[in-house]
Amino acid sequence: MQERARMKTPILSRLAFITHPAIGGIVPFIFLLAAFTAAKLAFFLKYNLPGWDEAVYLGMGKYIYSLGSSGLWEVIRPPGLPLAVGWAWKLGLPYTAVSELVAVLFSIGSILLTYLVSKRLFSKNAAVLAASFLAASPWFFLYSSYILTEIPSAFFVLLSVYFFISRRYYFCGAAAALAVLFKFTNALLVVAVAATVVFSLLRAGKLQLQFSRFQSWLAQLVPLAKASVSFIAVALPFLAFNYFFYRSYTSNFFHAVFRPFLLASWHQSNPAKAIASQLYSYSFYFIEALRQHFAFVFAAVAVFLFFRKKWFLNSGRLFLAAVLALYLAYFSYIPNKDGRFLLLFLPFICIFSAAAFFESIRFCRGIRQRHLRSLALVSAASLLAFSFSIAVYTDYHFYSWRPASEPEMVQELYGSLSRLGIDGPVLTSEPVFAAYNDNLFFAYYDSSRGIPKELKPSWDITGRPAEAVVFSPETLYCPAIDIGCYAGRDMLYEKISSSFLPVFNGTYFEGKMSYFIFVNESIYQK
């Protein structure tokens, strides 16, 4: 009889193990974290040559912890990451390696928070799958070893969400403020919190301003008030710093306090990262998400379920959806496109996709026709397996990107300042020098407007008492058809070469980048 029942049970229906509670236990998640950590530690066996943005944050870390005597400063950059890594340089530790370790720790924290948020809002099964989605996503896996702001700020966004759904609103606001200090666009969190609270009040009919309901209405706004108080408390020191640091640049109080935000806003339209096709521009992050995992098609199912199963009645799920919708809308709208911006809201795509996947599995198991049920379950499982196979293969490929040891050009190029005995202030068109040297650097690059007009007229050393100038024409962006920009760049080179003495030049990165170093003869002592 048992044998007969076993024969009647379709083999494919045994895929029900996918929804077994043990799949979502803590053990699989610990194994996931261990595998991710081991894979990341393997990257430390190879050499990390900091890229442009990484070097800026490393330089800013030096600037902060040296009180302005070393490194460089970019007003449009948030201070969170430099504060989080600069201490390693101050203590004399291997600066780049320790900073990368900090970045990996933020990545591990983001995986952990993705698990916790998903578990709290959906299920253990969905939590493990969502964390797995994130850990294996190629952009996340790659950039988790980069000293950049996206993953650390995503960590604080997730932390803010976790505190919100835990009803710890003071901590929610504080985490949101920290997210902003790591990346200014995370101010969208403030809008998401306000929208969630107001929508919840509207749904409950609590926004009727009759006097009899006024007290109840105010009580419902307590979460928003608590989050606002802690947000302002954490952000206030940075705003005060802006006022005292930038007030000499403007007589307007508002412009001084929000100067970093105002100057950074033009990066929304950075032509160096813009996409000509409007259709591709608006669909960029949808396409990038599917390139991470084909299984993210379940995010579309999540949209259906959000309304069909009324997920929005849960304030936590509503907040999660509000954050995802706001980030996706904002980054899809602005012309500046970069795959790594996806990392700011990728965890939420992972969470909703994982939840929708298990809802789909439950639906498939409810299909009465045995063959259709088996086909549906196999299709879902196959899509999941194929998605992870492609993602993990891509992740493994990234390991070959790094050189086994320090390239010769590092000491030849970036070590040239110390080799030439240049220890004074340096004007530079390339920030990577700031990662390898402890000079004070003044940056004169501007990737959105070509050569800044305010830097063209004069290289009089009395205005900028620099000991040396690093010039790389390719780092000063010019649109392909802007002949005037290229002519201005050439004029800038002529101006520098007529005012300073050339002491070094070379071509690197497979002949794509040329570098020149000039010194101020009245200051430079050979």
QUICORLIN-V332351 format. One record per pair of residues at least 24 apart in sequence whose C-alpha atoms are under 10 Angstrom apart, sorted by the first residue. I is the first residue (numbers start at 1). J is the second residue. Records with the same first field share a line. If there is no record, write none. Layout:
I->J + J
//
This chain:
9->370
10->370 + 371 + 373 + 374
11->374
12->370 + 371 + 373 + 374 + 375 + 376 + 377 + 378
13->364 + 365 + 370 + 371 + 373 + 374 + 375 + 376 + 377 + 378
14->374 + 377
15->361 + 365 + 374 + 377 + 378 + 381
16->361 + 362 + 364 + 365 + 377
18->125 + 358 + 361 + 362 + 377 + 381
19->124 + 125 + 126 + 358 + 359 + 361 + 362
20->124 + 125
21->123 + 124 + 125
22->124 + 125
23->124 + 125 + 126 + 128 + 129
24->119 + 123 + 124 + 125 + 126 + 127 + 128 + 129
25->124 + 125 + 127 + 128
26->115 + 124 + 127 + 128
27->128
28->125 + 128 + 129 + 132
29->111 + 112 + 115 + 124 + 127 + 128 + 129 + 131 + 132
30->112 + 128
32->111 + 128 + 131 + 132 + 135 + 136
33->108 + 109 + 111 + 112 + 131 + 132 + 135
34->108
35->135
36->104 + 107 + 108 + 111 + 132 + 135 + 136 + 141
37->104 + 105 + 107 + 108 + 135
39->141 + 395 + 396 + 399
40->100 + 101 + 104 + 107 + 108 + 141 + 142 + 144 + 145 + 399
41->101 + 104 + 145
42->399
43->100 + 145 + 398 + 399 + 400 + 401 + 402 + 404
44->97 + 100 + 101 + 145 + 402 + 404
45->402 + 403 + 404 + 405
46->399 + 400 + 401 + 402 + 403 + 404 + 405 + 406
47->97 + 401 + 402 + 403 + 404 + 405 + 406 + 407
48->96 + 97 + 100 + 145 + 146 + 401 + 402 + 403 + 404 + 405 + 406
49->96 + 146 + 402 + 403 + 405 + 406 + 407 + 410 + 432 + 435
50->96 + 100 + 146 + 147 + 431 + 432 + 433 + 435 + 436
51->146 + 147 + 148 + 431 + 432 + 435
52->430 + 431 + 432 + 433 + 435 + 475
53->77 + 146 + 147 + 148 + 149 + 431 + 432
54->81 + 82 + 96 + 99 + 100 + 146 + 147 + 148 + 149 + 431 + 432 + 435
55->96 + 147 + 148 + 430 + 431 + 432 + 433 + 434 + 435 + 436
56->82 + 147 + 148 + 430 + 431 + 432 + 433 + 434 + 435 + 443
57->81 + 82 + 83 + 84 + 85 + 86 + 99 + 147 + 148 + 149 + 431 + 432 + 434 + 435
58->82 + 83 + 85 + 86 + 89 + 95 + 96 + 99 + 147 + 148 + 431 + 432 + 434 + 435 + 436
59->86 + 89 + 431 + 432 + 433 + 434 + 435 + 436 + 437 + 438 + 439 + 440 + 441
60->85 + 86 + 434 + 435
61->85 + 86 + 87 + 88 + 89 + 90 + 95 + 435
62->86 + 87 + 88 + 89 + 90 + 95 + 434 + 435 + 437 + 438 + 439 + 440
63->434 + 438 + 439 + 440 + 441
64->90
65->89 + 90 + 91
66->90 + 438 + 440
68->440 + 441
69->424 + 425 + 438 + 439 + 440 + 441
70->424 + 425 + 434 + 437 + 438 + 439 + 440 + 441
71->425 + 426 + 431 + 433 + 434 + 435 + 436 + 437 + 438 + 439 + 440 + 441 + 442
72->426 + 428 + 431 + 433 + 434 + 435 + 438 + 439 + 440 + 441 + 442 + 443
73->440 + 441 + 442 + 443
74->260 + 264 + 442 + 443
75->242 + 246 + 259 + 260 + 261 + 262 + 263 + 264
76->184 + 259 + 260 + 261 + 262 + 263 + 264 + 265 + 266 + 267
77->149 + 181 + 182 + 183 + 184 + 260 + 261 + 263 + 264
78->149 + 179 + 180 + 181 + 182 + 183 + 184 + 238 + 260 + 261 + 264
79->149 + 180 + 181 + 182 + 183 + 184 + 238
80->149 + 152 + 153 + 178 + 179 + 180 + 181 + 182 + 183 + 238
81->147 + 148 + 149 + 150 + 152 + 153 + 181 + 182 + 183
82->147 + 148 + 149 + 182
83->181 + 182
84->152 + 182
85->147
89->438
95->435 + 436
96->146 + 147 + 435 + 436
97->145 + 147
98->147
99->145 + 146 + 147 + 148
100->144 + 145 + 146 + 147 + 148
101->144 + 145 + 146 + 147
102->144 + 145 + 146 + 147 + 152
103->143 + 144 + 145 + 146 + 147 + 148 + 149 + 150 + 151 + 152
104->141 + 143 + 144 + 145 + 146 + 147 + 151 + 152
105->144 + 145 + 151 + 152
106->144 + 145 + 151 + 152 + 153 + 154 + 155 + 156
107->134 + 135 + 140 + 141 + 143 + 144 + 145 + 150 + 151 + 152 + 154 + 155
108->135 + 144 + 151 + 155
109->151 + 152 + 154 + 155 + 156 + 158 + 159
110->134 + 135 + 151 + 152 + 153 + 154 + 155 + 156 + 157 + 158 + 159 + 347
111->135 + 155 + 158 + 347
112->155 + 158
113->155 + 156 + 157 + 158 + 159 + 161 + 162 + 347
114->155 + 158 + 159 + 161 + 162 + 347 + 348 + 350 + 351
115->347 + 351
116->158 + 159 + 162
117->158 + 159 + 161 + 162 + 163 + 165 + 166 + 316 + 317 + 320 + 347 + 348 + 351
118->162 + 317 + 320 + 347 + 348 + 350 + 351 + 352 + 354 + 355
119->351 + 355
120->162 + 165 + 166 + 316 + 317
121->162 + 165 + 311 + 314 + 315 + 316 + 317 + 320 + 351 + 352 + 355
122->317 + 351 + 352 + 354 + 355 + 356 + 358
123->354 + 355 + 358
124->355
125->354 + 355 + 358
126->350 + 351 + 352 + 353 + 354 + 355 + 356 + 357 + 358 + 359
127->350 + 351 + 354 + 355
128->351 + 354
129->350 + 351 + 353 + 354 + 355 + 357 + 358 + 384
130->347 + 348 + 349 + 350 + 351 + 352 + 353 + 354 + 355
131->347 + 350 + 351 + 354
132->350 + 354 + 388
133->292 + 293 + 295 + 296 + 346 + 347 + 349 + 350 + 351 + 353 + 354 + 384 + 387 + 388 + 391
134->292 + 293 + 343 + 346 + 347 + 348 + 349 + 350 + 351
135->347 + 350 + 391 + 392 + 395
136->292 + 293 + 387 + 388 + 389 + 390 + 391 + 392 + 393 + 394 + 395
137->289 + 291 + 292 + 293 + 343 + 346 + 347 + 350 + 387 + 388 + 390 + 391 + 392 + 394 + 395
138->291 + 292 + 293 + 390 + 391 + 392 + 393 + 394 + 395 + 396 + 397 + 398
139->288 + 289 + 291 + 292 + 339 + 340 + 341 + 342 + 343 + 346 + 391 + 394 + 395
140->292 + 340 + 342 + 343 + 344 + 346 + 347 + 395
141->391 + 392 + 394 + 395 + 396 + 398
142->340 + 394 + 395 + 396 + 397 + 398 + 399
143->340 + 343
144->343
148->182 + 183 + 340
149->179 + 181 + 182 + 183 + 340 + 341 + 343 + 344
150->179 + 182 + 183 + 340 + 341 + 342 + 343 + 344 + 345
151->182 + 183 + 340 + 341 + 342 + 343 + 344 + 345 + 346
152->178 + 179 + 182 + 183 + 343 + 344
153->178 + 179 + 180 + 181 + 182 + 183 + 184 + 185 + 186 + 343 + 344
154->179 + 182 + 183 + 186 + 343 + 344 + 345 + 346 + 347
155->179 + 182 + 344 + 347
156->180 + 181 + 182 + 186
157->186 + 189 + 323 + 344 + 345 + 347
158->320 + 344 + 345 + 347 + 348
160->189 + 193 + 227
161->189 + 193 + 316 + 317 + 319 + 320 + 323
162->316 + 320
163->316
164->193 + 223 + 227 + 315 + 316 + 319 + 320
165->314 + 315 + 316 + 317 + 318 + 319 + 320
166->316
167->223 + 316
168->223 + 226 + 227
169->222 + 223 + 224 + 225 + 226 + 227 + 228 + 229 + 230 + 231
170->223 + 224 + 225 + 226 + 227 + 228 + 229 + 230 + 231
171->226 + 227 + 230 + 231
172->223 + 224 + 226 + 227 + 228 + 230 + 231
173->223 + 224 + 225 + 226 + 227 + 228 + 229 + 230 + 231 + 232 + 233 + 234 + 235
174->226 + 227 + 228 + 229 + 230 + 231 + 232 + 233 + 234 + 235
175->227 + 230 + 231 + 234
176->227 + 228 + 230 + 231 + 234 + 235
177->227 + 228 + 230 + 231 + 232 + 233 + 234 + 235 + 236
178->231 + 234 + 235
180->231 + 235
181->234 + 235 + 238
183->344
184->260 + 261 + 264 + 265
185->261 + 264 + 265 + 327 + 330 + 331 + 344
186->323 + 327 + 344
188->322 + 323 + 326 + 327 + 330
189->319 + 322 + 323 + 324 + 326 + 327
190->224 + 227 + 228 + 231 + 323
191->322 + 323 + 326
192->318 + 319 + 320 + 321 + 322 + 323 + 324 + 325 + 326 + 327
193->223 + 224 + 227 + 228 + 318 + 319 + 320 + 322 + 323
194->221 + 223 + 224 + 225 + 227 + 228 + 319 + 322
195->224 + 318 + 319 + 322 + 323
196->224 + 312 + 315 + 316 + 317 + 318 + 319 + 320 + 321 + 322 + 323
197->221 + 222 + 223 + 224 + 315 + 318 + 319
198->224
199->312 + 315 + 318
200->312 + 313 + 314 + 315 + 318
203->313
266->336 + 448 + 449
267->334 + 335 + 336 + 447 + 448 + 449
268->330 + 331 + 333 + 334 + 335 + 336 + 337 + 448
269->334 + 335 + 336 + 337 + 448
270->334 + 335 + 336 + 337 + 447 + 448 + 449
271->335 + 336 + 337 + 447 + 448 + 449 + 450 + 477 + 478 + 479
272->335 + 336 + 337 + 447 + 448 + 449 + 450 + 477 + 478 + 479
273->335 + 336 + 337 + 338 + 447 + 448
274->334 + 335 + 336 + 337 + 338
275->335 + 336 + 337 + 338
276->335
278->333 + 335
280->332
281->331 + 332 + 333 + 334 + 335 + 336 + 337
282->328 + 329 + 331 + 332 + 333 + 334 + 335 + 337
283->332 + 333
284->331 + 332 + 337 + 338 + 339 + 342
285->328 + 329 + 331 + 332 + 337 + 338 + 339 + 340 + 341 + 342 + 346
286->328 + 332 + 342
287->339
288->338 + 339 + 340 + 342
289->339 + 342 + 343 + 346 + 349 + 350
290->387
291->387 + 390 + 391
292->346 + 387 + 388 + 390 + 391 + 394
293->350 + 383 + 384 + 386 + 387 + 388 + 389 + 390 + 391
294->383 + 384 + 385 + 386 + 387 + 388 + 390 + 391
295->350 + 353 + 354 + 357 + 380 + 381 + 382 + 383 + 384 + 385 + 386 + 387 + 388
296->349 + 350 + 352 + 353 + 354 + 356 + 357 + 383 + 384 + 387
297->349 + 353 + 356 + 357 + 383
298->349 + 350 + 352 + 353 + 354 + 355 + 356 + 357 + 358 + 359 + 360 + 380
299->348 + 349 + 350 + 351 + 352 + 353 + 354 + 355 + 356 + 357
300->349 + 352 + 353 + 356
301->352 + 353 + 355 + 356 + 357 + 359 + 360
302->349 + 351 + 352 + 353 + 354 + 355 + 356 + 357 + 359 + 360
303->352 + 353 + 356
304->356
305->352 + 355 + 356 + 359 + 360
306->352 + 356
317->352
320->345 + 348 + 349 + 351 + 352
321->348 + 349 + 352
323->348
324->348 + 349 + 352
357->381 + 384
409->506 + 507 + 508 + 509
410->436
411->436
412->506
413->504 + 505 + 506 + 507 + 508 + 515 + 516 + 517
416->503 + 504 + 505 + 517
417->468 + 470 + 504 + 517
420->503 + 504 + 517 + 519 + 524 + 525 + 526
421->524 + 525 + 526
422->467 + 468 + 519 + 523 + 524 + 525 + 526
423->467 + 468 + 524 + 525
424->465 + 466 + 467 + 468 + 523 + 524
425->464 + 465 + 466 + 467 + 468 + 469
426->464 + 465 + 466 + 467 + 468 + 469 + 470 + 517 + 518 + 519 + 520
427->464 + 465 + 466 + 467 + 468 + 469 + 470 + 471 + 517 + 518
428->468 + 469 + 470 + 471 + 472 + 517
429->469 + 470 + 471 + 472 + 473 + 474 + 475 + 476 + 515
430->470 + 471 + 472 + 473 + 474 + 475 + 476 + 515
431->470 + 475
433->470
440->466
441->466 + 468 + 469 + 470
442->466 + 469
443->470
444->470 + 471 + 476
445->471 + 472 + 473 + 475 + 476 + 477
446->475 + 476 + 477
447->475 + 476 + 477 + 478
448->476 + 477 + 478 + 479
449->476 + 477 + 478 + 479 + 485
450->475 + 476 + 477 + 478 + 479 + 482 + 485 + 486 + 488 + 489
451->476 + 477 + 478 + 485 + 486 + 488 + 489 + 492
452->476 + 488
453->488
455->492
456->488 + 489 + 491 + 492 + 495
457->492 + 495
458->492 + 495 + 496 + 499
459->492 + 495 + 496 + 498 + 499 + 500
460->496 + 499
461->499 + 500 + 520 + 522 + 523
465->520 + 523
466->519 + 520 + 523 + 524
467->500 + 518 + 519 + 520 + 521 + 522 + 523 + 524 + 525
468->500 + 501 + 502 + 503 + 517 + 518 + 519 + 520 + 521 + 523 + 524
469->496 + 497 + 500 + 501 + 502 + 516 + 517 + 518 + 519 + 520
470->496 + 502 + 504 + 505 + 515 + 516 + 517 + 518 + 519
471->496 + 497 + 505 + 514 + 515 + 516 + 517 + 518
472->505 + 506 + 507 + 513 + 514 + 515 + 516 + 517
473->513 + 514 + 515 + 516
474->512 + 513 + 514 + 515
475->513 + 514 + 515
//
